[in-house]
Amino acid sequence: MIFRIWRGWTKSAGGADAYEALLQTKILPEFQGIDGHEGAYVLRRRVEGGVEFMVLTMFDSMDAVRAFAGADPGVANISPEARALLSDFEKEAAHYETVVRPA
């Protein structure tokens, strides 16, 4: 399994709530239609100057990641609606291969 990890930030709790709602109602449901998508976790924490999100998406292969992200899977794939809510975001996503899983 491949974990794709990416972070974004909002400047306010209200912006964070709006981004979280967008994830839950539109973005994450769209992921379910991608062949090889295995789920996602969204983590949220308050940081100095706002709220940080870490998004972990799981895929069964790098081919599945490319189906989501495009030919260059390292480039962040951010919708225009999400860009409007985020004050900053990582321009690249990191990919990790699972080497140990709990039994």
Secondary structure, 3 states (H helix, E strand, C coil): CEEEEEEEEECCHHHHHHHHHHHHHHHHHHHCCCCCEEEEEEEEEEECCEEEEEEEEEECCHHHHHHHHCCCCCECCCCHHHHHHCCEECCECEEEECCCCCC
